[in-house]
């Protein structure tokens, strides 16, 4: 299978919510779980079936960052029979630059946390930086 994604996706479990803009109740907010995220889109788990042609408005609180709000278009929907739920792969169709930047920062932070040596490197860099800016003897 050829990888067609243009952006790196970060696996996560973020409690979030969404509105189905094409439902009978477009103002109704439903719960979701973001399973992965990139600058190009998201994979979310929802409890009810969403038709693939429906547009969604998602609210994704990124830990230590802002809440991303964006409109997405589902690309696929898969039933998870063991969970009585569905996963939706969706691309962002209306997202601001600030939200894209927050996603990128979240991804960078998540990657740093997954690298066991990165914390020591960052600590050493901060320590060296603090020593370099200290008073001259």
C-alpha positions as CSV (number, residue, x, y, z in Angstrom):
1,X,0.0,0.0,0.0
2,X,1.4,3.4,-1.0
3,X,1.3,6.1,1.7
4,X,-0.5,9.2,0.4
5,X,-0.5,11.3,3.5
6,X,1.3,14.6,3.2
7,X,1.6,15.2,6.9
8,X,2.9,13.2,9.8
9,X,0.2,11.8,12.1
10,X,0.6,11.6,15.8
11,X,-1.2,8.8,17.7
12,X,-3.1,10.2,20.7
13,X,-6.3,9.8,22.8
14,X,-7.8,13.2,23.1
15,X,-11.3,13.7,24.5
16,X,-13.0,16.1,22.1
17,X,-16.4,17.0,20.6
18,X,-18.0,17.7,17.2
19,X,-21.1,19.0,15.5
20,X,-22.5,17.2,12.5
21,X,-23.3,20.3,10.3
22,X,-25.5,18.3,7.9
23,X,-27.7,16.5,10.5
24,X,-31.2,17.4,11.5
25,X,-29.7,19.1,14.6
26,X,-26.6,20.9,13.4
27,X,-26.1,22.6,16.7
28,X,-26.0,19.4,18.8
29,X,-22.6,18.7,20.2
30,X,-21.5,15.0,20.4
31,X,-18.5,13.5,22.2
32,X,-15.6,12.0,20.2
33,X,-12.0,10.8,20.8
34,X,-9.2,11.9,18.5
35,X,-7.1,8.8,17.8
36,X,-4.5,10.6,15.7
37,X,-4.0,14.1,14.3
38,X,-1.9,15.9,11.7
39,X,-1.9,19.2,10.0
40,X,-4.0,17.7,7.2
41,X,-6.6,15.8,9.2
42,X,-7.8,13.6,12.1
43,X,-9.0,10.2,12.9
44,X,-11.8,10.3,15.5
45,X,-13.9,7.6,17.3
46,X,-17.6,8.5,17.6
47,X,-20.6,6.6,19.1
48,X,-23.0,7.1,16.2
49,X,-22.8,6.5,12.5
50,X,-22.0,9.6,10.5
51,X,-22.6,9.5,6.7
52,X,-19.4,10.1,4.7
53,X,-20.9,13.1,2.9
54,X,-21.6,15.0,6.1
55,X,-19.4,17.9,7.1
56,X,-18.3,18.0,10.8
57,X,-17.1,20.9,13.0
58,X,-14.6,19.5,15.5
59,X,-13.3,20.9,18.8
60,X,-10.0,19.4,19.8
61,X,-8.4,20.5,23.1
62,X,-4.7,20.0,22.7
63,X,-2.9,19.6,26.1
64,X,-0.8,22.6,26.9
65,X,-2.0,24.3,23.7
66,X,-5.2,25.9,22.5
67,X,-8.4,24.2,21.4
68,X,-8.4,23.6,17.7
69,X,-11.7,24.3,16.0
70,X,-12.1,23.3,12.4
71,X,-14.4,22.0,9.8
72,X,-13.6,18.5,8.4
73,X,-14.8,16.3,5.6
74,X,-14.9,12.5,6.3
75,X,-12.9,10.4,3.8
76,X,-13.9,7.1,5.3
77,X,-16.1,5.6,8.1
78,X,-15.4,2.2,9.7
79,X,-17.6,0.4,12.2
80,X,-15.9,-0.9,15.3
81,X,-18.2,-3.8,16.2
82,X,-16.5,-4.7,19.5
83,X,-16.8,-1.1,20.7
84,X,-20.3,-0.3,19.3
85,X,-18.6,2.8,17.8
86,X,-17.2,4.1,14.5
87,X,-13.9,5.6,13.4
88,X,-13.8,8.4,10.9
89,X,-10.8,9.5,8.9
90,X,-11.3,13.2,7.9
91,X,-9.4,15.9,6.3
92,X,-9.4,19.6,7.4
93,X,-11.3,21.7,4.9
94,X,-11.5,24.9,6.9
95,X,-8.8,25.5,9.5
96,X,-6.9,28.6,10.5
97,X,-3.1,29.1,10.5
98,X,-3.1,29.5,14.2
99,X,-4.8,26.1,14.6
100,X,-2.4,24.5,12.1
101,X,0.5,25.9,14.1
102,X,-0.9,24.6,17.4
103,X,-1.2,21.1,15.8
104,X,2.4,21.3,14.6
105,X,3.6,22.4,18.1
106,X,1.6,19.6,19.7
107,X,3.1,17.0,17.3
108,X,6.6,18.3,18.0
109,X,6.1,18.1,21.8
110,X,4.6,14.5,21.4
111,X,7.6,13.4,19.3
112,X,10.0,14.9,21.9
113,X,8.3,13.0,24.7
114,X,8.5,9.7,22.8
115,X,12.3,10.0,22.4
116,X,13.9,8.8,25.7
117,X,17.1,10.8,25.2
118,X,15.4,14.0,24.2
119,X,14.5,15.1,27.7
120,X,18.1,14.9,28.8
121,X,19.2,16.8,25.6
122,X,16.7,19.5,26.2
123,X,17.6,19.8,29.9
124,X,21.3,20.0,29.0
125,X,20.6,22.7,26.3
126,X,18.6,24.7,28.8
127,X,21.3,24.3,31.5
128,X,24.0,25.3,29.0
129,X,21.9,28.3,27.9
130,X,21.4,29.4,31.4
131,X,25.1,29.2,32.2
132,X,26.0,31.2,29.0
133,X,23.7,34.0,30.1
134,X,24.9,34.2,33.6
135,X,27.1,37.1,35.0
136,X,30.7,37.2,33.8
137,X,33.4,36.5,36.4
